[in-house]
Amino acid sequence: MTTPPLAPDAQRHLEESIASVREALTGLRFGTVALTVHEGRVVQIDVTEKKRLKPS
């Protein structure tokens, strides 16, 4: 099954969204990356990082 090609502005938004997700993942060892999507477009990326502390 193939999908129809995207309009140029939608393709650009998709590429920018993917780049933003990659950036959010860079260096993240533990945590979550959550995407908020409205009408098929990524409108928000939330990154929550967890840092493990060694017991003293």
PDB file of N, CA, C, O and CB in Angstrom:
ATOM      1  N   MET A   1       0.841  -1.176   0.000  1.00  0.00           N
ATOM      2  CA  MET A   1       0.000   0.000   0.000  1.00  0.00           C
ATOM      3  C   MET A   1       0.889   1.242   0.000  1.00  0.00           C
ATOM      4  O   MET A   1       1.787   1.364   0.833  1.00  0.00           O
ATOM      5  CB  MET A   1      -0.958  -0.004   1.218  1.00  0.00           C
ATOM      6  N   THR A   2       0.647   2.140  -0.906  1.00  0.00           N
ATOM      7  CA  THR A   2       1.432   3.364  -0.980  1.00  0.00           C
ATOM      8  C   THR A   2       0.580   4.549  -0.558  1.00  0.00           C
ATOM      9  O   THR A   2      -0.645   4.532  -0.675  1.00  0.00           O
ATOM     10  CB  THR A   2       1.988   3.575  -2.399  1.00  0.00           C
ATOM     11  N   THR A   3       1.253   5.571  -0.068  1.00  0.00           N
ATOM     12  CA  THR A   3       0.539   6.791   0.318  1.00  0.00           C
ATOM     13  C   THR A   3       0.761   7.844  -0.753  1.00  0.00           C
ATOM     14  O   THR A   3       1.810   7.862  -1.397  1.00  0.00           O
ATOM     15  CB  THR A   3       1.012   7.310   1.714  1.00  0.00           C
ATOM     16  N   PRO A   4      -0.213   8.719  -0.949  1.00  0.00           N
ATOM     17  CA  PRO A   4      -0.043   9.765  -1.956  1.00  0.00           C
ATOM     18  C   PRO A   4       1.039  10.751  -1.518  1.00  0.00           C
ATOM     19  O   PRO A   4       1.272  10.922  -0.322  1.00  0.00           O
ATOM     20  CB  PRO A   4      -1.376  10.505  -2.203  1.00  0.00           C
ATOM     21  N   PRO A   5       1.700  11.398  -2.474  1.00  0.00           N
ATOM     22  CA  PRO A   5       2.745  12.363  -2.118  1.00  0.00           C
ATOM     23  C   PRO A   5       2.149  13.547  -1.348  1.00  0.00           C
ATOM     24  O   PRO A   5       0.997  13.929  -1.554  1.00  0.00           O
ATOM     25  CB  PRO A   5       3.473  12.864  -3.387  1.00  0.00           C
ATOM     26  N   LEU A   6       2.968  14.113  -0.455  1.00  0.00           N
ATOM     27  CA  LEU A   6       2.532  15.255   0.343  1.00  0.00           C
ATOM     28  C   LEU A   6       2.716  16.553  -0.432  1.00  0.00           C
ATOM     29  O   LEU A   6       3.556  16.645  -1.327  1.00  0.00           O
ATOM     30  CB  LEU A   6       3.304  15.313   1.669  1.00  0.00           C
ATOM     31  N   ALA A   7       1.923  17.544  -0.075  1.00  0.00           N
ATOM     32  CA  ALA A   7       2.113  18.886  -0.627  1.00  0.00           C
ATOM     33  C   ALA A   7       3.469  19.402  -0.142  1.00  0.00           C
ATOM     34  O   ALA A   7       3.945  18.976   0.911  1.00  0.00           O
ATOM     35  CB  ALA A   7       0.942  19.859  -0.199  1.00  0.00           C
ATOM     36  N   PRO A   8       4.095  20.306  -0.886  1.00  0.00           N
ATOM     37  CA  PRO A   8       5.438  20.781  -0.498  1.00  0.00           C
ATOM     38  C   PRO A   8       5.515  21.336   0.925  1.00  0.00           C
ATOM     39  O   PRO A   8       6.487  21.066   1.631  1.00  0.00           O
ATOM     40  CB  PRO A   8       5.890  21.846  -1.460  1.00  0.00           C
ATOM     41  N   ASP A   9       4.517  22.103   1.361  1.00  0.00           N
ATOM     42  CA  ASP A   9       4.573  22.655   2.720  1.00  0.00           C
ATOM     43  C   ASP A   9       4.400  21.559   3.767  1.00  0.00           C
ATOM     44  O   ASP A   9       5.016  21.623   4.831  1.00  0.00           O
ATOM     45  CB  ASP A   9       3.494  23.734   2.906  1.00  0.00           C
ATOM     46  N   ALA A  10       3.579  20.563   3.485  1.00  0.00           N
ATOM     47  CA  ALA A  10       3.396  19.443   4.409  1.00  0.00           C
ATOM     48  C   ALA A  10       4.666  18.599   4.477  1.00  0.00           C
ATOM     49  O   ALA A  10       5.036  18.124   5.551  1.00  0.00           O
ATOM     50  CB  ALA A  10       2.195  18.571   3.979  1.00  0.00           C
ATOM     51  N   GLN A  11       5.333  18.410   3.349  1.00  0.00           N
ATOM     52  CA  GLN A  11       6.590  17.660   3.318  1.00  0.00           C
ATOM     53  C   GLN A  11       7.655  18.387   4.135  1.00  0.00           C
ATOM     54  O   GLN A  11       8.391  17.759   4.896  1.00  0.00           O
ATOM     55  CB  GLN A  11       7.073  17.458   1.860  1.00  0.00           C
ATOM     56  N   ARG A  12       7.741  19.706   3.981  1.00  0.00           N
ATOM     57  CA  ARG A  12       8.715  20.497   4.733  1.00  0.00           C
ATOM     58  C   ARG A  12       8.439  20.403   6.235  1.00  0.00           C
ATOM     59  O   ARG A  12       9.366  20.239   7.028  1.00  0.00           O
ATOM     60  CB  ARG A  12       8.683  21.970   4.275  1.00  0.00           C
ATOM     61  N   HIS A  13       7.155  20.507   6.628  1.00  0.00           N
ATOM     62  CA  HIS A  13       6.784  20.399   8.043  1.00  0.00           C
ATOM     63  C   HIS A  13       7.163  19.019   8.587  1.00  0.00           C
ATOM     64  O   HIS A  13       7.677  18.914   9.700  1.00  0.00           O
ATOM     65  CB  HIS A  13       5.264  20.654   8.230  1.00  0.00           C
ATOM     66  N   LEU A  14       6.914  17.975   7.818  1.00  0.00           N
ATOM     67  CA  LEU A  14       7.260  16.617   8.236  1.00  0.00           C
ATOM     68  C   LEU A  14       8.764  16.483   8.455  1.00  0.00           C
ATOM     69  O   LEU A  14       9.194  15.923   9.463  1.00  0.00           O
ATOM     70  CB  LEU A  14       6.784  15.597   7.191  1.00  0.00           C
ATOM     71  N   GLU A  15       9.560  16.988   7.529  1.00  0.00           N
ATOM     72  CA  GLU A  15      11.016  16.911   7.651  1.00  0.00           C
ATOM     73  C   GLU A  15      11.516  17.698   8.859  1.00  0.00           C
ATOM     74  O   GLU A  15      12.419  17.246   9.563  1.00  0.00           O
ATOM     75  CB  GLU A  15      11.684  17.431   6.377  1.00  0.00           C
ATOM     76  N   GLU A  16      10.928  18.884   9.106  1.00  0.00           N
ATOM     77  CA  GLU A  16      11.310  19.687  10.271  1.00  0.00           C
ATOM     78  C   GLU A  16      10.919  18.977  11.565  1.00  0.00           C
ATOM     79  O   GLU A  16      11.658  19.019  12.548  1.00  0.00           O
ATOM     80  CB  GLU A  16      10.649  21.080  10.209  1.00  0.00           C
ATOM     81  N   SER A  17       9.764  18.328  11.560  1.00  0.00           N
ATOM     82  CA  SER A  17       9.314  17.598  12.747  1.00  0.00           C
ATOM     83  C   SER A  17      10.243  16.434  13.053  1.00  0.00           C
ATOM     84  O   SER A  17      10.602  16.209  14.209  1.00  0.00           O
ATOM     85  CB  SER A  17       7.881  17.089  12.556  1.00  0.00           C
ATOM     86  N   ILE A  18      10.632  15.700  12.027  1.00  0.00           N
ATOM     87  CA  ILE A  18      11.549  14.573  12.217  1.00  0.00           C
ATOM     88  C   ILE A  18      12.892  15.067  12.747  1.00  0.00           C
ATOM     89  O   ILE A  18      13.478  14.444  13.632  1.00  0.00           O
ATOM     90  CB  ILE A  18      11.746  13.800  10.891  1.00  0.00           C
ATOM     91  N   ALA A  19      13.381  16.184  12.209  1.00  0.00           N
ATOM     92  CA  ALA A  19      14.643  16.749  12.691  1.00  0.00           C
ATOM     93  C   ALA A  19      14.526  17.169  14.152  1.00  0.00           C
ATOM     94  O   ALA A  19      15.469  16.983  14.921  1.00  0.00           O
ATOM     95  CB  ALA A  19      15.060  17.952  11.826  1.00  0.00           C
ATOM     96  N   SER A  20      13.400  17.725  14.544  1.00  0.00           N
ATOM     97  CA  SER A  20      13.191  18.137  15.934  1.00  0.00           C
ATOM     98  C   SER A  20      13.139  16.935  16.868  1.00  0.00           C
ATOM     99  O   SER A  20      13.663  16.993  17.980  1.00  0.00           O
ATOM    100  CB  SER A  20      11.901  18.949  16.059  1.00  0.00           C
ATOM    101  N   VAL A  21      12.517  15.853  16.432  1.00  0.00           N
ATOM    102  CA  VAL A  21      12.464  14.636  17.250  1.00  0.00           C
ATOM    103  C   VAL A  21      13.868  14.052  17.394  1.00  0.00           C
ATOM    104  O   VAL A  21      14.250  13.625  18.484  1.00  0.00           O
ATOM    105  CB  VAL A  21      11.499  13.587  16.625  1.00  0.00           C
ATOM    106  N   ARG A  22      14.627  14.030  16.324  1.00  0.00           N
ATOM    107  CA  ARG A  22      16.012  13.537  16.402  1.00  0.00           C
ATOM    108  C   ARG A  22      16.825  14.366  17.397  1.00  0.00           C
ATOM    109  O   ARG A  22      17.584  13.821  18.198  1.00  0.00           O
ATOM    110  CB  ARG A  22      16.683  13.576  15.006  1.00  0.00           C
ATOM    111  N   GLU A  23      16.658  15.678  17.336  1.00  0.00           N
ATOM    112  CA  GLU A  23      17.364  16.573  18.254  1.00  0.00           C
ATOM    113  C   GLU A  23      16.963  16.290  19.702  1.00  0.00           C
ATOM    114  O   GLU A  23      17.811  16.282  20.594  1.00  0.00           O
ATOM    115  CB  GLU A  23      17.076  18.045  17.899  1.00  0.00           C
ATOM    116  N   ALA A  24      15.674  16.060  19.932  1.00  0.00           N
ATOM    117  CA  ALA A  24      15.188  15.766  21.283  1.00  0.00           C
ATOM    118  C   ALA A  24      15.778  14.459  21.805  1.00  0.00           C
ATOM    119  O   ALA A  24      16.030  14.332  23.003  1.00  0.00           O
ATOM    120  CB  ALA A  24      13.652  15.693  21.297  1.00  0.00           C
ATOM    121  N   LEU A  25      16.000  13.498  20.930  1.00  0.00           N
ATOM    122  CA  LEU A  25      16.532  12.198  21.336  1.00  0.00           C
ATOM    123  C   LEU A  25      18.045  12.203  21.550  1.00  0.00           C
ATOM    124  O   LEU A  25      18.579  11.345  22.253  1.00  0.00           O
ATOM    125  CB  LEU A  25      16.180  11.165  20.303  1.00  0.00           C
ATOM    126  N   THR A  26      18.724  13.161  20.950  1.00  0.00           N
ATOM    127  CA  THR A  26      20.178  13.211  21.043  1.00  0.00           C
ATOM    128  C   THR A  26      20.599  13.430  22.493  1.00  0.00           C
ATOM    129  O   THR A  26      20.208  14.410  23.126  1.00  0.00           O
ATOM    130  CB  THR A  26      20.745  14.327  20.140  1.00  0.00           C
ATOM    131  N   GLY A  27      21.382  12.523  22.994  1.00  0.00           N
ATOM    132  CA  GLY A  27      21.900  12.643  24.352  1.00  0.00           C
ATOM    133  C   GLY A  27      20.941  12.209  25.444  1.00  0.00           C
ATOM    134  O   GLY A  27      21.315  12.215  26.617  1.00  0.00           O
ATOM    135  N   LEU A  28      19.733  11.837  25.104  1.00  0.00           N
ATOM    136  CA  LEU A  28      18.756  11.395  26.104  1.00  0.00           C
ATOM    137  C   LEU A  28      19.040   9.936  26.446  1.00  0.00           C
ATOM    138  O   LEU A  28      18.960   9.065  25.580  1.00  0.00           O
ATOM    139  CB  LEU A  28      17.287  11.572  25.583  1.00  0.00           C
ATOM    140  N   ARG A  29      19.373   9.669  27.710  1.00  0.00           N
ATOM    141  CA  ARG A  29      19.664   8.293  28.124  1.00  0.00           C
ATOM    142  C   ARG A  29      18.442   7.629  28.728  1.00  0.00           C
ATOM    143  O   ARG A  29      18.139   6.480  28.407  1.00  0.00           O
ATOM    144  CB  ARG A  29      20.815   8.268  29.125  1.00  0.00           C
ATOM    145  N   PHE A  30      17.732   8.342  29.605  1.00  0.00           N
ATOM    146  CA  PHE A  30      16.527   7.818  30.246  1.00  0.00           C
ATOM    147  C   PHE A  30      15.472   8.914  30.197  1.00  0.00           C
ATOM    148  O   PHE A  30      15.762  10.065  30.524  1.00  0.00           O
ATOM    149  CB  PHE A  30      16.806   7.357  31.728  1.00  0.00           C
ATOM    150  N   GLY A  31      14.271   8.579  29.799  1.00  0.00           N
ATOM    151  CA  GLY A  31      13.209   9.574  29.785  1.00  0.00           C
ATOM    152  C   GLY A  31      12.196   9.298  28.697  1.00  0.00           C
ATOM    153  O   GLY A  31      12.121   8.199  28.148  1.00  0.00           O
ATOM    154  N   THR A  32      11.416  10.328  28.400  1.00  0.00           N
ATOM    155  CA  THR A  32      10.371  10.195  27.386  1.00  0.00           C
ATOM    156  C   THR A  32      10.386  11.384  26.434  1.00  0.00           C
ATOM    157  O   THR A  32      10.787  12.491  26.792  1.00  0.00           O
ATOM    158  CB  THR A  32       8.993  10.064  28.048  1.00  0.00           C
ATOM    159  N   VAL A  33       9.940  11.121  25.220  1.00  0.00           N
ATOM    160  CA  VAL A  33       9.694  12.162  24.232  1.00  0.00           C
ATOM    161  C   VAL A  33       8.245  11.983  23.802  1.00  0.00           C
ATOM    162  O   VAL A  33       7.875  10.933  23.277  1.00  0.00           O
ATOM    163  CB  VAL A  33      10.701  12.078  22.999  1.00  0.00           C
ATOM    164  N   ALA A  34       7.422  13.008  24.024  1.00  0.00           N
ATOM    165  CA  ALA A  34       5.995  12.936  23.692  1.00  0.00           C
ATOM    166  C   ALA A  34       5.681  13.955  22.609  1.00  0.00           C
ATOM    167  O   ALA A  34       6.097  15.111  22.686  1.00  0.00           O
ATOM    168  CB  ALA A  34       5.112  13.184  24.951  1.00  0.00           C
ATOM    169  N   LEU A  35       4.944  13.514  21.600  1.00  0.00           N
ATOM    170  CA  LEU A  35       4.535  14.396  20.509  1.00  0.00           C
ATOM    171  C   LEU A  35       3.063  14.736  20.657  1.00  0.00           C
ATOM    172  O   LEU A  35       2.244  13.870  20.965  1.00  0.00           O
ATOM    173  CB  LEU A  35       4.804  13.742  19.133  1.00  0.00           C
ATOM    174  N   THR A  36       2.732  16.002  20.438  1.00  0.00           N
ATOM    175  CA  THR A  36       1.340  16.431  20.383  1.00  0.00           C
ATOM    176  C   THR A  36       1.027  16.734  18.926  1.00  0.00           C
ATOM    177  O   THR A  36       1.713  17.529  18.284  1.00  0.00           O
ATOM    178  CB  THR A  36       1.073  17.683  21.308  1.00  0.00           C
ATOM    179  N   VAL A  37      -0.012  16.096  18.415  1.00  0.00           N
ATOM    180  CA  VAL A  37      -0.376  16.228  17.003  1.00  0.00           C
ATOM    181  C   VAL A  37      -1.784  16.798  16.903  1.00  0.00           C
ATOM    182  O   VAL A  37      -2.708  16.297  17.544  1.00  0.00           O
ATOM    183  CB  VAL A  37      -0.284  14.857  16.268  1.00  0.00           C
ATOM    184  N   HIS A  38      -1.946  17.837  16.105  1.00  0.00           N
ATOM    185  CA  HIS A  38      -3.258  18.419  15.821  1.00  0.00           C
ATOM    186  C   HIS A  38      -3.458  18.399  14.315  1.00  0.00           C
ATOM    187  O   HIS A  38      -2.633  18.914  13.560  1.00  0.00           O
ATOM    188  CB  HIS A  38      -3.382  19.877  16.391  1.00  0.00           C
ATOM    189  N   GLU A  39      -4.547  17.809  13.892  1.00  0.00           N
ATOM    190  CA  GLU A  39      -4.906  17.748  12.471  1.00  0.00           C
ATOM    191  C   GLU A  39      -3.752  17.225  11.615  1.00  0.00           C
ATOM    192  O   GLU A  39      -3.475  17.742  10.533  1.00  0.00           O
ATOM    193  CB  GLU A  39      -5.331  19.132  11.976  1.00  0.00           C
ATOM    194  N   GLY A  40      -3.087  16.187  12.125  1.00  0.00           N
ATOM    195  CA  GLY A  40      -2.043  15.532  11.350  1.00  0.00           C
ATOM    196  C   GLY A  40      -0.694  16.220  11.357  1.00  0.00           C
ATOM    197  O   GLY A  40       0.211  15.793  10.640  1.00  0.00           O
ATOM    198  N   ARG A  41      -0.528  17.276  12.147  1.00  0.00           N
ATOM    199  CA  ARG A  41       0.735  18.007  12.196  1.00  0.00           C
ATOM    200  C   ARG A  41       1.270  18.018  13.622  1.00  0.00           C
ATOM    201  O   ARG A  41       0.515  18.216  14.574  1.00  0.00           O
ATOM    202  CB  ARG A  41       0.556  19.450  11.672  1.00  0.00           C
ATOM    203  N   VAL A  42       2.571  17.806  13.764  1.00  0.00           N
ATOM    204  CA  VAL A  42       3.200  17.880  15.080  1.00  0.00           C
ATOM    205  C   VAL A  42       3.233  19.347  15.497  1.00  0.00           C
ATOM    206  O   VAL A  42       3.768  20.196  14.785  1.00  0.00           O
ATOM    207  CB  VAL A  42       4.646  17.256  15.066  1.00  0.00           C
ATOM    208  N   VAL A  43       2.651  19.632  16.665  1.00  0.00           N
ATOM    209  CA  VAL A  43       2.605  21.016  17.138  1.00  0.00           C
ATOM    210  C   VAL A  43       3.410  21.217  18.418  1.00  0.00           C
ATOM    211  O   VAL A  43       3.673  22.353  18.812  1.00  0.00           O
ATOM    212  CB  VAL A  43       1.167  21.438  17.369  1.00  0.00           C
ATOM    213  N   GLN A  44       3.804  20.121  19.070  1.00  0.00           N
ATOM    214  CA  GLN A  44       4.541  20.257  20.324  1.00  0.00           C
ATOM    215  C   GLN A  44       5.347  18.993  20.576  1.00  0.00           C
ATOM    216  O   GLN A  44       4.893  17.883  20.297  1.00  0.00           O
ATOM    217  CB  GLN A  44       3.579  20.535  21.506  1.00  0.00           C
ATOM    218  N   ILE A  45       6.558  19.179  21.111  1.00  0.00           N
ATOM    219  CA  ILE A  45       7.407  18.068  21.522  1.00  0.00           C
ATOM    220  C   ILE A  45       7.796  18.309  22.969  1.00  0.00           C
ATOM    221  O   ILE A  45       8.397  19.333  23.295  1.00  0.00           O
ATOM    222  CB  ILE A  45       8.673  17.928  20.601  1.00  0.00           C
ATOM    223  N   ASP A  46       7.452  17.359  23.841  1.00  0.00           N
ATOM    224  CA  ASP A  46       7.805  17.438  25.259  1.00  0.00           C
ATOM    225  C   ASP A  46       8.872  16.394  25.556  1.00  0.00           C
ATOM    226  O   ASP A  46       8.729  15.224  25.200  1.00  0.00           O
ATOM    227  CB  ASP A  46       6.552  17.227  26.169  1.00  0.00           C
ATOM    228  N   VAL A  47       9.944  16.831  26.213  1.00  0.00           N
ATOM    229  CA  VAL A  47      11.022  15.925  26.594  1.00  0.00           C
ATOM    230  C   VAL A  47      11.107  15.912  28.113  1.00  0.00           C
ATOM    231  O   VAL A  47      11.223  16.961  28.747  1.00  0.00           O
ATOM    232  CB  VAL A  47      12.387  16.354  25.953  1.00  0.00           C
ATOM    233  N   THR A  48      11.048  14.726  28.685  1.00  0.00           N
ATOM    234  CA  THR A  48      11.226  14.544  30.121  1.00  0.00           C
ATOM    235  C   THR A  48      12.438  13.649  30.317  1.00  0.00           C
ATOM    236  O   THR A  48      12.454  12.502  29.870  1.00  0.00           O
ATOM    237  CB  THR A  48       9.943  13.931  30.796  1.00  0.00           C
ATOM    238  N   GLU A  49      13.448  14.181  30.987  1.00  0.00           N
ATOM    239  CA  GLU A  49      14.672  13.415  31.211  1.00  0.00           C
ATOM    240  C   GLU A  49      14.729  12.967  32.662  1.00  0.00           C
ATOM    241  O   GLU A  49      14.439  13.737  33.578  1.00  0.00           O
ATOM    242  CB  GLU A  49      15.924  14.249  30.847  1.00  0.00           C
ATOM    243  N   LYS A  50      15.106  11.719  32.856  1.00  0.00           N
ATOM    244  CA  LYS A  50      15.282  11.180  34.202  1.00  0.00           C
ATOM    245  C   LYS A  50      16.770  11.034  34.462  1.00  0.00           C
ATOM    246  O   LYS A  50      17.514  10.528  33.622  1.00  0.00           O
ATOM    247  CB  LYS A  50      14.545   9.810  34.373  1.00  0.00           C
ATOM    248  N   LYS A  51      17.191  11.477  35.619  1.00  0.00           N
ATOM    249  CA  LYS A  51      18.589  11.335  36.015  1.00  0.00           C
ATOM    250  C   LYS A  51      18.643  10.411  37.211  1.00  0.00           C
ATOM    251  O   LYS A  51      17.979  10.647  38.221  1.00  0.00           O
ATOM    252  CB  LYS A  51      19.241  12.716  36.341  1.00  0.00           C
ATOM    253  N   ARG A  52      19.425   9.371  37.096  1.00  0.00           N
ATOM    254  CA  ARG A  52      19.582   8.400  38.173  1.00  0.00           C
ATOM    255  C   ARG A  52      20.699   8.881  39.100  1.00  0.00           C
ATOM    256  O   ARG A  52      21.811   9.163  38.655  1.00  0.00           O
ATOM    257  CB  ARG A  52      19.893   6.973  37.607  1.00  0.00           C
ATOM    258  N   LEU A  53      20.391   8.968  40.382  1.00  0.00           N
ATOM    259  CA  LEU A  53      21.379   9.375  41.368  1.00  0.00           C
ATOM    260  C   LEU A  53      21.884   8.139  42.103  1.00  0.00           C
ATOM    261  O   LEU A  53      21.112   7.241  42.439  1.00  0.00           O
ATOM    262  CB  LEU A  53      20.784  10.407  42.361  1.00  0.00           C
ATOM    263  N   LYS A  54      23.179   8.110  42.343  1.00  0.00           N
ATOM    264  CA  LYS A  54      23.761   6.988  43.082  1.00  0.00           C
ATOM    265  C   LYS A  54      23.458   7.172  44.566  1.00  0.00           C
ATOM    266  O   LYS A  54      23.528   8.288  45.080  1.00  0.00           O
ATOM    267  CB  LYS A  54      25.306   6.885  42.835  1.00  0.00           C
ATOM    268  N   PRO A  55      23.121   6.085  45.253  1.00  0.00           N
ATOM    269  CA  PRO A  55      22.868   6.212  46.693  1.00  0.00           C
ATOM    270  C   PRO A  55      24.146   6.606  47.433  1.00  0.00           C
ATOM    271  O   PRO A  55      25.244   6.193  47.060  1.00  0.00           O
ATOM    272  CB  PRO A  55      22.309   4.890  47.263  1.00  0.00           C
ATOM    273  N   SER A  56      23.991   7.402  48.477  1.00  0.00           N
ATOM    274  CA  SER A  56      25.179   7.844  49.229  1.00  0.00           C
ATOM    275  C   SER A  56      25.502   6.930  50.384  1.00  0.00           C
ATOM    276  O   SER A  56      26.469   7.167  51.108  1.00  0.00           O
ATOM    277  CB  SER A  56      24.981   9.248  49.748  1.00  0.00           C
TER     278      SER A  56
END
